[in-house]
Amino acid sequence: MSPAAPLSDTQDADTPANTTGLAMTGRRKPGPPPASGKPVVGHGPALPEEPYGDGAGPFETILFPPGLEEMRDETAEEPGCFGDLNLDQIVAAAVAGREDDDLRRFFHSPYRDEKIVGYRQEVFQDLENPDVFALIPRFCDGMRKVGLDLRYAEKIYFKCHRQMVVFGAMRHYCDTVGDFVRGLDEADLRSRGLRNLRCYLDDYKASIAFTALAGETGAIGKKLAALRYGMLIHGDKVTVRDYAGEADYAAMVRSQFERFRTLDSSEEAETKKKDEWSMNHVEEGILDLVGRLYPDVFSALETYLKHHADFIDETVARFDREVRFFLAYLAYIEPLKTAGLSFCYPQVSASSKSVLVRKGFDLALAAKLTGEKKPIVSNDFHLGGAERLIVVSGPNQGGKTTFARMFGQMHFLAGLGCPVPGVEARLFLADRIYTHFEREEDIANLRGKLEDELVRLHETIERMTGDSVVILNEIFNSTSLEDQVFLSREVLANIMATDAIGVCVTFIDELASLSEKTVSMVSTVVPDDPAVRTFQILRRPADGLAYALSLAEKHNVTFERLRERIRP
């Protein structure tokens, strides 16, 4: 016969002392004022000089400012530019280990609204404060445990076991929300999003619904913790009865075998934590017998569970889903920042096409090279006045395609509200980013490579607008030089007629000077050794010499190679 310990070692839930005064209004003593609102060069718009007042706006979502929630238009479909710009690699790495459909939707959906982008940038800036950032993963981990327990409960056949698991999830939810509110109250928050969230959670914690949930959770927990019972085990039969003050034989056995224990205290605690609600069928049967032994307590538990069946607040759950977008991106770029690479908050505009980037780089390539301990080359670019199209020429394997990808990546990430690679950026919020990279022939469509390329480019030109970004990478390479020049001129003329901005990577120098809308940039080589690429893309007139040398090397017809071949 062995007396059982309490069913749960529960603590009192965090129940508000009252529902009046400051807690009800969601206001508190003002914290220290934010830093000066003057923009920091290379870091986009700074936060305002005056702190946002608590209750400055209602809170529904951390992704959209109050009043713009209806602009939400997220898609599960991966944008067409993702593969060409290697954005698919960036998102796959960012969401790895955090897989859920909502998270991918957030990364698939940029917005052409300066207020939405600015709202998100403020949240990212707040999360750069380690004290603020530390609050979020703890909250998300707590909510994740709540979800895991509830999903586990759905698979449990025995009633009392299922009820105990759901009760544990509810108790953990109360603790998670309470801890999070306390942390936010002590944090120096600057962003509208997190300040409005704090106001919302203050009001929610003081609400009748949460007060009742927390209070009843604490009361039920005390009743369960007070239960004591004994078991009579005879062969394969177990009898459960009231505890009669017997010695705790389980403790005696544990003490006798203490010296044989292989786990240290921390490992044992972690194992116990993982198996908190795990039971085999015998234990589940015993718990059901305990439920019959104490019908009043378990009847109260059942009533409590029914009364609070929908205990998770919808706004709290939405924040839990949405804030993972910020965590995922920050976790992705953290190793790059540690390696010394710079990120900034771009100034964005849905109207001005005057763009500028200093020390930008291809984010996907940088992540790969950083992992391999290799250096990353950064580049600058800008468009001003009537300039719309950067035409990049130069030798093969000189970083031209990487530059084009960087241009597209930065404009897409800016529309998400994310910090972008570089020390300074001013970017255009596009309605859509169109890319045209070389494709393998698709025998299913019965078109040749040139025809297929023409069809795809025609579709792009038909759909694009003056608010689009276009990335063209070495178009019409499958045809003769004469046809390539003619077709490229026609395509670029149509694109420039829409007033869209973009990049065209080409070997045709004359495309760089088509009109006042084109800007020539050239991938460079080491002057003393033209075979060595610097991967620097500089703004200067196209230089066909570098291209000629590159072709000669490609086809083994340089002077040195020819002399070697004809030497007797």
N, C-alpha and C positions, 0 to 999 in steps of 0.2 A: 504494500500500500504506500502510495506516494502523494503527499500534498502538493497541489499545483500552486505556482506563483500567480500574481495578478494577470488577467488577460491582456492588459496593456499598461505600460509605464507611461501614462500620459501626463502632460503638463497642461495647466490652465491655458485656454485659448486667449488671445489678446483681445479682450473685450473693452471697448471704450467706456470710460467712467460715466460719460453723459453724452447727450446728443445736442447740446446747445453751445452757444458762444462761438469761439474761433473755429472749432472743428467743423461746424455746420456750414460756415461761409467758405471754407477752404482757404482762408488767408492765414498768414503768419507774419512774424516779425521780418522785416526786409533784411536780406542778406547783404553782403558787401557788393557795392556797385560793380558792374562789368568794367573791363578795361576800356580805354579810349576807343571811340568808334572810327577813328581814322584808319582807312585801309592800309594793311601792311603789304608792301610791294611783293608780288609773287604769291600772295596767299588769298586773293579774291576779296570779296567784301567782308569786313569785320562785323562783329555783332554790335548792336546799337549802343550809344553812350549811356542812355537811360535804361535801367533794367525793365524788362517786360513786367507789367504788374500782374500779380497772381489773379487769375480769373480774367485775363485779357481776352480770352475767347473760349468757347466751349471746346471740349475735346472729344473727338470721335476716332481719329486716326493719327498716327505719328508720321504718315507719309504725305498728308495733304493738310494745308492750313485751313482753319475754320472758314467755311463759306465756299470752299473749292472741292469739297468731298465728292460732289456729283461728277467731277471731271475724271474720276477713276475709270480707267479703261485698260485693264490688264488682259494679257493673252497668254495662253499656254503654248501657243505656236512660236517656235524659234524664228526671229526675224531673218529675212533672206540674206542679210549682210553678214550674219554671224560667222559662217564658215570661212569666207574670204578674209575677214578681218581678224580671225582667230579669237573672236569674242566667245565662241563656244568653248575654247580651252580655258579662258579666264573664268567663265561662269561655272564650268564643270569643277574646276579646282576650288572655287569659292564655296560651292554648296556641298562639296564632298564631306560626308559624315553628317550633313544636315539635310539630307534629301527630303524634300516635300514639294508638292506641286505649287503651293503658294510662293515659295521662295524663288523658284525659277520664273514664275510670272512677274515678280517684281523686277527681276533682272532683264526681262524681255520688253519692258514697257517704259520708254523714255517719254518726257512731256515737253511740249513747246510752251511752257509757262514759266516766266521768271519768278513768280511768287512761290510756285511749287518747288522749283529747284532751290531757291534761297531758303525755304523752310527746311528742306532736307539737309542743306549744307550746314545750317545752324546746329542741327542734331548731331551731325558728324563732328563738328567742332566741340560740342559739349562732351562727346564721348572720347575726345582726345585727352580729357582730364582723367587721370587714372582713378581718382576717387569716385567719379561719376560712372566711368566704364565698369568698375568692379561690381556695381549694383546690378547691372543688366544680366550678365551670365548667371549670377546666383538666382535671380528671379526666373529666368528661362529654365534653369535646371529644376527649380521647384515646380514650375508648371509642367515640365516634361514628366516628372515623377507622378504628378497628379494624373496626367493622361495615361501613363503606363499602367497605373493601378486600376483605373477605370476600365481600360481595355482588358486587363487581366481578369477583372471581376466578371466580365461578360462570359468568360469561358468556364466559370466555376459552377459546378452542379449543386453542391451542398449549400443550403440557404444561409446558415450562420456564418460560414466561411466567406461567402460572397458579401454579406452585410458588413463583416469586419473589414474587408478590403476596401469597400466603398467608404466606410467610416474613416479609414486611414487616409484615403484620398481627400476627403473633406477637411479633416484636421490639418493635413499638410497644406491645403489651399489657404486656409485661414492663417497659418503661420507664414506662408510665403508672401501673401498680400500684406500682412502686418509688418514683416521685416522690411519689405520693399518700401512701404510708406514711410517708415522711420528713416530709412536710408535717404530717400528723396528729400525728406524734411530737413535733413542735415547737410544736403549737398548744395554746392554753389552752382546753380543751374542758370544758363544764359539764354538757351534757345526757347522760342515760343512753344515748340512741341513738348519738351519735357516739363516746362513750367506749367503749362496747361494740363498735362497729365497729372502732375502733382496735385493740382487743385481738384481735378476729378477724383483722384484716389482718396484725398482727404474727405471729400463729401461722401464717397462710397463707403469708406470705412466707418463713418459716423451715421450711415443710413440705418433705417430700421431693419432692412433686409440683412445687411451684413452683421449688425449688432446681434440680431436674433440668431443667425447662423453661428457666429463665434461663441455666443453665450451658451447655446444648446450643445455645441460641440464640446465645450469644456465640461458641462454638466454630465453629458453622456460618458465622456472619457473618465470622469471620476467614478461613476457607477461601475463601469467595466473594470477599472483598476482595482476596485474594492472586492471583486468577486474572488472567492476562494473555494476550491473543491478538492476532493480526494478521489483517487482511482484504486479500485481493487482489480488486480490482474491475475487471472487464473487460467492458465493454458492460453487458448485463443479467445477468451472471453474477458471483456473489460466492463467493469461497473463503475459508474460515476455517481458520487454522492456528496453531501455536504462535508466541508472540511471540519474535522473533529479535533484539531490541535495536535495532530501527529507531527513527529520530527520530519524535517525535510530531508528525506533520504537521497533525493537527487543531488542536493548540495554536498552531502556526505560522500557520495560516489565521486563527484567531481573533485573534491579535495584529495581523495585517495589516489586519483589518477593524474593529479596536477603535474607531477614530474615527467609524465610521458607526453605532455602536450607539445606539439611541434610548431603551432602558430604563435607568433607574438601577439601582444594585445591589439596592435593596430590592424594586423591581418585578420584577427578574429572579429574585430568590430566591423571591418569591411565585409567579411563573409556574412555576418549576422544581418548587416544592412541589406545586402543583396537578397537574402532569403527571408526578409521580414514577414512576408505573407505566404510564403511557400509552405504547403502542407501535403502530406501524403493522404491516402484515403482513410487510414486509421485515425490520423489526427483530425481530419474533417469530421469523421463520425463521432469522435469524442467531443468536439466542439458543438455539434448538434445536440448531443446529450446534455452538455452544459446549458445550452439554450433552453432545453426542457426543464432543467433543474432550477433555472432562474427565469421563469416566463415573464415576470414583470419588467425586468431589465431589458430583455430582448424584444419585448413588445414596445417599450419606449424607444428602443433603437430603430425598430421598423417604422414607427410613426415619424420619428425624426428624419429618416431617410426619405420617406414619401413626401414629407413637408418641404424638404430642401432638394428635391430631385434635380432641379435645374440650378444648382448652386453656383456655377461658374458664371461670372458676369460677362456679358457679351463684349463689352469694350475692353475689359482686362484680357480676354482671350484674343481679341483682335490685335491688341498691342503686343502680346506674346508672339503672335505669328509675324507681325510686321517688323518688329525690332530686330529679328534675326537677319533681315536684309543688311542692316548696318553692321551687325557683328560679323557676318560672313565676309563682307568686303574689307572691313578693317583687318580681319585675320589674314586675308589673302595678301594685302599689301604690307603687313607688318614686317615680314622677313626682308622685303625690299628696302623699307625705311631703315631697318637695322643695318643693312649693308651700305647705307649712306646715300641712297637715292632719294630725291626730293619729290614731294607731292604738294599740290596747291589747290585752292578752291577758286575755280575760274570765275571771272566776271562773265555773265551770260546775257545774251540778248536774242529776242525773237525777231528783231527788226534790223539791227546793225550787222552788216557783213564784214566789218572791220575786225579781223581775227589776228591773234598773236599768241605764240607759244615760245617760251624760252626754256631750253634744256629739257625738251620732251623726249619720250622714248616709247618704244613698242612694249606694252605692258606684258603681253604673253611671252615675248622673247626674253624680256628682262627676268621674268620669273624662272625661266629655264636656265639662263646663263648664271643667275645668282646661285641657283642650286649646284651648278657646276663650277662655282668659284671663278667665273670668267668676267672680264670687264664689260660694262655696258656703255655704248656710245650714245650720247644725247644730241639732239638737233634743234635748231630754231626755225621758225617760219612766221611770216605775217602777210596779210592781205590788207590793203588800204585803198581808199578812193574807189576807182572803177574796177580794180583788180578782183578777179573772181576765180581764176583757174591757175594752179601751180603745175607747170609742165616740168617733170623731172627727167633729165637725160643723163648720160654718162655710161661708163663701162659696166659690163655685166658683173653680177655678184658684188655690186658696190653699195648695197643698202637701199636701193630705190624702192623696191616693193615693201621693205620694212618701214620706210618713211611714209608710204601711202597708207599702210595699215595703221600706223600711229595716228595719222590725221583722222582717219575714220573712227578709231577707238576713242579718241579724246572727245570727239563731238557726240558720240553715243553715250559715253559715261557722263558727260556734262548734262545731258538730258535726264539722266537718272538722279542727278544731284550729288554724285560721288566726287571726292577729290580725284584729280587727274595727275598723271606724271608731269613733272616740270616744276620750275621755281616761279613761273608766272604764266597766266593763261587768260586769254579773252576769246570766247568761243560763241559760235552761232547755234541757236537751238533750231534744229532742222525738223521738218515734218516727216522726213524719211531719209535714210541713207541707202543709196543705190551703189552696188559694186559690180564690176565686170572684170573677172579674172579668167584666165584661160581654163577651158574645160576639156576633158577627154571626150572624144567622139562618142555619141550615144547612138548605137545602131538601131535602137528601138524607134527613134523618130525619123529614120530614113533620110536624114539631112547630112550633108557634108559639113566639115568643120567651119568653113567660111560662112556657109548659109546659116548654120546654127548660130554663129556669132552675130550675124546681121539681124536675125530674128530676135535674139535676146536684147540687143542694143535698141532695136526699134521699140520693143515693149518698154524699155527703160525710158526712152525719150518721150513716149506717149504718156507715161504715168507721172513723170517728174514735174515739179513745179519750181517756181523761183525761190521757194523755201527749202529746197532739197540740197543734200550733199551728195556728190557723185565721185566715185573712185574708179578710175580706169587703169588697168594694169596691162600694158603691152598688147594692145588690140591689133587684130588683123595680121598677126605674125605668120599665118598660114598661107598668105598670098604674096604676090610679087611686090617689090619695093614701090613701083609706080602705083599699083592699085592700093597699097597700104597708105601711101601719102594722100591719095585722092579721098579714100574712104574715111581716113582719120580726120582730114580737114572738114569734111561734111558733118561728121558726128560732133566734133568740137564746136562747129559753128551753130548747130542746133542746140547744144547744151548751153552755150553762152547766150543764145537768144532768149533762153528762159531766165537768165540772170542767176542761175544756181551757182554755188561754189563747189570747188573740189580739187582733185589731184589727177593728173594724167601721167603715167609712167610710160616713156617711149624711148626709142633709139633715133627717132626722126627729129633732128635739130630744128628744122623750120617750124615745127608746131609750137615752139616756145615763143615765137614772135608773130603769132597770127593777128593779134589786135592788142589794144590797150588793156584788155581784160586778162591777158595771159602774163604769167610771171615765170621766168626761167630759173630753175634751180638745177645744180649739177652735182652728181656724186663724184667725189674727188679721189685721187690716188696720191701716193707719196711721190713728190717731184723727182727725186733721184732714182726711184724704182717704180715705174708706172704699173708694174704687175702687182704691187701691193696696194690694197684698198684701205682708205682711212675710214670709210663708212660715214664720213661727214658729208652732208648735203648742203651746199652753199648756194646763196642767191647770186647768180652771175650768168652771163650769156652762155648759151650752149657751146661746148667745145668738142667738135667732131674728132679731134685727134685722139682723145682718150677712147672714144668708141672704135675708131679704126684699129688702134692697138689691141683693144679687147677682142675684136673680130679676128685679127691676125693670130692672136694667141689661141683662140678657140679652134681655129682651123689649121694650126701648126704651120703657118706661113709667115712668121716673123723672120727678120733678116738672119738671126742666129740659127733658127731651125732650118731655113732653106739652105744656108751654108753647110750645115751639118749633113743634110741629105744629099747634096751634090758633091761633097768633098770625097775625092778618091780614096 
